[in-house]
Amino acid sequence: MAEAERAAGSPPGAVQVSVIVPVHNSECWLDECLKSVWEQDFKQTMELSIFNDASKDGSAEIIAKWKIKLEDAGVPVIVGSNDSAQPRGVGFAKNQAIMQSSGTYLCFLDSDDVMMPQRVRLQHEAAIQHPNSIIGCQIRREPPESTERYTRWVNNLTEEQLLTQVFTSHGPTVIMPTWFCSREWFYHVGKFDEGGKGVPEDLLFFYKHLQKGGEVLRVNHCLLLYRYHPQAATHSVLEETIWNHRVKFLEDRVLSSWASFTIWNAGKQGKKLYRSLSPANRKKVTAFCDVDGKKIAKGFYTFEESEERPKPRIPICHFSQATPPFIICVKQPSQLYSQL
């Protein structure tokens, strides 16, 4: 064990992995979730760090039961709680669980999901080799028919696509409940946003991670049962909020280095992107291009909301006459791609 700890860059006796579980009113799923921690086949030191964020159901009792069982099995359990009337949100709960933990590596687990027994072992092996990475894994959706297109997307991205498809509406190319990373890298990126309900804390952290040069990798095994249900925190984030963060990230990461570009889509999505850009980046748009003859026949798009006089008129042309680089906007599902 000491040799493995040295390979992982940890002093002998240090906790290798902290499993980070934020909890809020999770009694329906928590038993199965914590059982999956107990069933891990990881042979090195592991702890469970739970933060109970103002749960009003039976979550605390389930946590207490599993604390005894896990500690009997040699897995220390640290439990923190927000005992106020109102929850502080997922970002706050995750940050608290991390701060009270001590592992060299962090394994994130949502309280409604279930890990496969080999998850910690396989992701730990990958994280040792890639210290500046977020390591994800493939997932199995529950119920199986929910979000089929999304599940196929997240499970089948190539290594290159994990970085090139970060502008799509799907969000992070490795989903938050599968994340595994070093504690050192987590603090280098910075903590989760604690804005509370309606804030996509995982997306904002993922963007910061990329901006600091972080890698994105996926262990190509199904290591998580990922539940879909109406109470999931992700449903509290408005689509428009996600859109605005995506556009800002696109502007910072791509458009800041482009002198001009063409928007590939002269329809609703392309025009929405144009309207969402900063004034400086709107001026970089040389044209819209499309394959639809009716749209091309209009000749130009007038930005009616502009306070400029005369109002900006952006040409619309056939894609064969367009000048790269392109931002390609496609609906079904709503996506944003940058293409050089």
Salt bridges, closest charged atoms under 4 A:
ASP31 OD1 - LYS65 NZ 2.70
GLU32 OE1 - ARG227 NH2 2.51
GLU39 OE2 - LYS35 NZ 3.75
ASP41 OD1 - ARG121 NE 2.99
GLU71 OE2 - LYS67 NZ 3.15
ASP112 OD2 - HIS229 NE2 2.56
GLU201 OE2 - LYS94 NZ 2.84
GLU215 OE1 - HIS130 ND1 3.86
GLU240 OE1 - LYS272 NZ 3.40
ASP252 OD2 - LYS248 NZ 2.65
ASP290 OD2 - LYS295 NZ 3.93
GLU304 OE1 - LYS311 NZ 3.21
GLU305 OE2 - ARG275 NE 3.89
GLU308 OE2 - LYS283 NZ 3.42
